[in-house]
Amino acid sequence: MRIELRKIWSFVILALVWGVTTALAKDDNKASTRIKLSKEQLLDKIKGGWAGQVIGCTYGGPTEFRYAGRMIEDNVEIAWDDKEYVKRTMLNSPGLYDDIYMDLTFVECFERLGIAAPTDSLAMAYALAKYPLWHANQAGRYNILHGIMPPESGHWKNNPHANDIDYQIEADYAGLMSPAMPNSASAISDKVGHIMNYGDGWYGGVYMGAMYSLAFVSDDVEYIVSEALKTIPAESKFHRAMSDVIKWHKENPTNWRATWRLCQKKWATIDLCPDGANSDFNIDALINSAYVIIGLLYGEGDFGKTIDISTRCGQDSDCNPASAAGILGTAIGYEKIPQEWIEPLQLAEDIKFAYTSSSLNDCYRMSFDHALKMIKEQGGKVSKKAVRIKSQTPEAVQFEESFPDLTVAGSLKIDRSLREEVQIKNFFAGVVVNGHVACDDKSYVAKIEVTVDGKASQIIEMPADFTTRKLEIYYNFELANSVHDIKLRWLNPQDGANVNVTNAIFYAKRIAMSQGAGASAQPQVVNPR
């Protein structure tokens, strides 16, 4: 009898163990599915992603920021001249491809140090590179060179351009090395994207990386655009804006210009970038990401149509079609890119990009190798002829918001040399004072003393060298919402050098603005020359 009871209990225990194991397996299957691709298919998609970027960038290059706050109408011809066009552009205008050689800074770093390359190494490779930078990238570089390392280098308190497009145009590599693994792409973007961006600026890169990653799973652009958005917190402005575009496309699936106008009305006037405030110029990641997905959704999988629509949305009209074409190129693969687009590219695949040691053919090889390593690291399998990827269900990254509760309140033209002290008084909670250094001696570094409300003096270093320059003389987004007095004094003037203060941008708390606080305060330069 005891033997029979033991057998029964053994059977019950085995059944329970089997049940728990099965349940865990089912839960695991909910979170991931094994995706099988031949190595040829994997490489074809990676090549399609890189090729699409270069084609889109080349096509949109001539219109970049020439259409700020307006569409490019159909009667404006955008050239795609001949089979030599990409080669000629790469040789004659190498600086156009900043969204490629910026990617390659990180790709080449992963190549040297492995796919787990530390953030500090990635940041220093970028900060010490010899290419010129602008906006969030340059602000991040200056921060790093002055001891402010990531993620603080991209944070809005240290970077007035935190919401700008910079990481959005540089995140392609993260998705291409993370096929069907959008959360892995997001983890890479967390490490790299905070070098130069935060909040909506960072979300632009996270979103692009996720779309690239999911393009390995599906060629349905509506699925890619919608599924990738799950990586962005729903409470963010970025998520709400992209959701609007998706909704407006469903409501009016044939007229991209109608959706563009709705975007313009609701989302194009919130840019806080000191260069875009109170102007039609908008380099905010949010609006430019909207233009990327307008191209993808209304392009309906047609490669040429996708590029053209993203370009004709205006603003950063080379980077936006580069992202759209790169995502679609990944989805359909290199071999399915139409001949009229791929043939001109093929004549340029061995040309090394400026400031790098890599050509497109090198990009294909490196990203393929990094993807294989990432697949294995994330629990997938790599055999001689195929890969089995442990795919991931997109998960939202952490919530971030740059410049919370701030809005642009006004601006003041100054245009004055700092050979005499400049004093600015106005009502604000945040301020950016713009200016620049001119000096034939590029080793010269101007030192400027900033005093706020008669105390808390700060010495600002402003290099004359363009590559290491500081974009703004002074900024502060954490002041009390009241009248403030700022004094600027140049401490080390020398012959042949000049510091020019160009203008100031004022920011106020939204509540104070809605209540009319500061309405009577007039911005002024107290001691005009």
RABEL-V457231 format. One record per residue. RES is the residue in three letters. SS is DSSP state (H for helix, E for strand, L for the rest). OMEGA is omega as a letter, one per 20 degrees, with the letter a starting at -180 (none if undefined). Layout:
res=(RES | RES)
ss=(SS | SS)
omega=(OMEGA | OMEGA)
//
This chain:
res=(MET | ARG | ILE | GLU | LEU | ARG | LYS | ILE | TRP | SER | PHE | VAL | ILE | LEU | ALA | LEU | VAL | TRP | GLY | VAL | THR | THR | ALA | LEU | ALA | LYS | ASP | ASP | ASN | LYS | ALA | SER | THR | ARG | ILE | LYS | LEU | SER | LYS | GLU | GLN | LEU | LEU | ASP | LYS | ILE | LYS | GLY | GLY | TRP | ALA | GLY | GLN | VAL | ILE | GLY | CYS | THR | TYR | GLY | GLY | PRO | THR | GLU | PHE | ARG | TYR | ALA | GLY | ARG | MET | ILE | GLU | ASP | ASN | VAL | GLU | ILE | ALA | TRP | ASP | ASP | LYS | GLU | TYR | VAL | LYS | ARG | THR | MET | LEU | ASN | SER | PRO | GLY | LEU | TYR | ASP | ASP | ILE | TYR | MET | ASP | LEU | THR | PHE | VAL | GLU | CYS | PHE | GLU | ARG | LEU | GLY | ILE | ALA | ALA | PRO | THR | ASP | SER | LEU | ALA | MET | ALA | TYR | ALA | LEU | ALA | LYS | TYR | PRO | LEU | TRP | HIS | ALA | ASN | GLN | ALA | GLY | ARG | TYR | ASN | ILE | LEU | HIS | GLY | ILE | MET | PRO | PRO | GLU | SER | GLY | HIS | TRP | LYS | ASN | ASN | PRO | HIS | ALA | ASN | ASP | ILE | ASP | TYR | GLN | ILE | GLU | ALA | ASP | TYR | ALA | GLY | LEU | MET | SER | PRO | ALA | MET | PRO | ASN | SER | ALA | SER | ALA | ILE | SER | ASP | LYS | VAL | GLY | HIS | ILE | MET | ASN | TYR | GLY | ASP | GLY | TRP | TYR | GLY | GLY | VAL | TYR | MET | GLY | ALA | MET | TYR | SER | LEU | ALA | PHE | VAL | SER | ASP | ASP | VAL | GLU | TYR | ILE | VAL | SER | GLU | ALA | LEU | LYS | THR | ILE | PRO | ALA | GLU | SER | LYS | PHE | HIS | ARG | ALA | MET | SER | ASP | VAL | ILE | LYS | TRP | HIS | LYS | GLU | ASN | PRO | THR | ASN | TRP | ARG | ALA | THR | TRP | ARG | LEU | CYS | GLN | LYS | LYS | TRP | ALA | THR | ILE | ASP | LEU | CYS | PRO | ASP | GLY | ALA | ASN | SER | ASP | PHE | ASN | ILE | ASP | ALA | LEU | ILE | ASN | SER | ALA | TYR | VAL | ILE | ILE | GLY | LEU | LEU | TYR | GLY | GLU | GLY | ASP | PHE | GLY | LYS | THR | ILE | ASP | ILE | SER | THR | ARG | CYS | GLY | GLN | ASP | SER | ASP | CYS | ASN | PRO | ALA | SER | ALA | ALA | GLY | ILE | LEU | GLY | THR | ALA | ILE | GLY | TYR | GLU | LYS | ILE | PRO | GLN | GLU | TRP | ILE | GLU | PRO | LEU | GLN | LEU | ALA | GLU | ASP | ILE | LYS | PHE | ALA | TYR | THR | SER | SER | SER | LEU | ASN | ASP | CYS | TYR | ARG | MET | SER | PHE | ASP | HIS | ALA | LEU | LYS | MET | ILE | LYS | GLU | GLN | GLY | GLY | LYS | VAL | SER | LYS | LYS | ALA | VAL | ARG | ILE | LYS | SER | GLN | THR | PRO | GLU | ALA | VAL | GLN | PHE | GLU | GLU | SER | PHE | PRO | ASP | LEU | THR | VAL | ALA | GLY | SER | LEU | LYS | ILE | ASP | ARG | SER | LEU | ARG | GLU | GLU | VAL | GLN | ILE | LYS | ASN | PHE | PHE | ALA | GLY | VAL | VAL | VAL | ASN | GLY | HIS | VAL | ALA | CYS | ASP | ASP | LYS | SER | TYR | VAL | ALA | LYS | ILE | GLU | VAL | THR | VAL | ASP | GLY | LYS | ALA | SER | GLN | ILE | ILE | GLU | MET | PRO | ALA | ASP | PHE | THR | THR | ARG | LYS | LEU | GLU | ILE | TYR | TYR | ASN | PHE | GLU | LEU | ALA | ASN | SER | VAL | HIS | ASP | ILE | LYS | LEU | ARG | TRP | LEU | ASN | PRO | GLN | ASP | GLY | ALA | ASN | VAL | ASN | VAL | THR | ASN | ALA | ILE | PHE | TYR | ALA | LYS | ARG | ILE | ALA | MET | SER | GLN | GLY | ALA | GLY | ALA | SER | ALA | GLN | PRO | GLN | VAL | VAL | ASN | PRO | ARG)
ss=(L | H | H | H | H | H | H | H | H | H | H | H | H | H | H | H | H | H | H | H | H | H | H | H | H | H | H | H | H | H | H | L | L | E | E | E | E | E | H | H | H | H | H | H | H | H | H | H | H | H | H | H | H | H | H | H | H | H | H | H | H | H | H | L | L | L | L | L | L | L | L | L | L | L | L | L | L | L | L | L | L | L | L | L | H | H | H | H | H | H | H | H | L | H | H | H | H | H | H | H | H | H | H | H | H | H | H | H | H | H | H | H | H | L | L | L | L | L | H | H | H | H | H | H | H | H | H | L | L | L | L | L | L | L | H | H | H | H | H | H | H | H | H | H | H | L | L | L | L | L | L | H | H | H | L | L | L | L | L | L | L | L | L | E | L | H | H | H | H | H | L | H | H | H | H | H | L | L | L | L | L | H | H | H | H | H | H | H | H | H | H | H | H | L | L | L | L | L | L | H | H | H | H | H | H | H | H | H | H | H | H | H | H | H | L | L | L | L | L | L | H | H | H | H | H | H | H | H | H | H | H | L | L | L | L | L | H | H | H | H | H | H | H | H | H | H | H | H | H | H | H | L | L | L | L | H | H | H | H | H | H | H | H | H | H | H | H | L | L | L | L | L | L | L | L | L | L | L | L | L | L | L | L | E | H | H | H | H | H | H | H | H | H | H | H | H | H | H | H | L | L | L | H | H | H | H | H | H | H | H | H | H | L | L | L | L | L | L | H | H | H | H | H | H | H | H | H | H | H | H | H | H | L | H | H | H | L | L | H | H | H | H | H | H | H | H | L | L | L | L | L | E | L | L | L | L | L | L | E | H | H | H | H | H | H | H | H | H | H | H | H | H | H | H | H | H | H | L | L | L | E | E | L | L | L | E | E | E | E | E | L | L | L | L | L | L | L | L | L | L | L | L | L | L | L | E | E | E | E | E | E | E | E | E | E | E | E | L | L | L | L | E | E | E | E | E | E | E | L | E | E | E | E | E | E | E | E | E | E | L | L | L | L | L | E | E | E | E | E | E | E | E | L | L | E | E | E | E | E | E | E | E | E | L | L | L | L | L | L | L | L | E | E | E | E | E | L | L | L | L | L | E | E | E | E | E | E | E | E | E | L | L | L | L | L | L | E | E | E | E | E | E | E | E | E | E | E | E | E | H | H | H | H | H | L | L | L | L | L | L | L | L | L | E | E | L | L | L | L)
omega=(r | r | a | r | r | r | a | a | r | r | r | a | r | a | r | r | r | a | r | r | r | r | r | r | r | r | r | r | r | a | a | r | r | r | r | r | r | r | r | r | r | r | a | r | r | r | r | r | r | a | r | r | a | r | a | r | a | a | a | a | a | a | a | r | r | r | a | r | r | r | r | a | a | a | r | a | r | a | r | b | a | a | r | a | a | r | a | a | r | a | a | a | a | a | r | a | r | r | r | a | r | r | a | r | a | r | r | r | r | r | a | a | a | a | r | a | a | a | a | r | r | a | a | r | r | a | a | r | a | a | r | r | r | r | a | r | a | r | r | r | a | a | a | a | r | r | r | a | r | j | a | a | r | a | a | r | a | a | a | a | a | a | a | a | a | a | r | a | a | a | a | a | a | r | a | r | a | a | r | a | a | r | r | r | r | r | r | r | r | a | a | a | r | r | a | a | r | r | a | r | r | a | r | r | r | a | r | r | r | r | r | a | a | r | r | a | a | r | r | a | r | r | a | a | a | a | a | a | r | r | a | a | a | a | a | r | a | r | a | r | r | r | r | a | r | r | a | r | r | a | a | a | a | a | a | a | r | r | r | a | r | r | a | a | a | a | a | a | a | a | r | r | a | r | a | a | r | r | r | r | a | r | r | r | a | a | a | r | r | r | r | a | r | r | a | a | a | r | r | r | r | a | a | a | r | r | a | a | r | r | a | r | r | a | a | a | r | a | a | r | r | r | a | a | r | r | r | r | r | a | a | a | a | a | a | r | a | a | a | r | a | a | r | r | a | r | a | a | r | r | r | r | r | r | r | r | a | r | r | r | r | r | r | a | a | a | r | r | r | r | r | r | r | r | a | a | a | r | r | a | r | r | a | a | a | r | r | a | r | a | a | r | a | r | a | r | a | r | r | r | r | r | a | r | r | r | r | a | a | a | a | r | a | r | a | r | r | r | r | a | r | r | a | r | r | r | r | r | r | a | r | r | a | r | a | r | r | a | r | r | a | r | a | r | r | r | a | r | r | r | a | r | r | a | r | r | r | r | a | r | a | r | r | a | a | a | a | a | r | a | a | r | a | r | r | a | a | r | r | a | a | r | a | a | a | r | r | r | a | a | a | r | r | r | r | r | r | r | a | r | a | a | r | r | a | r | r | r | a | a | r | r | a | r | r | r | r | a | a | a | r | r | a | r | a | a | a | r | none)
//
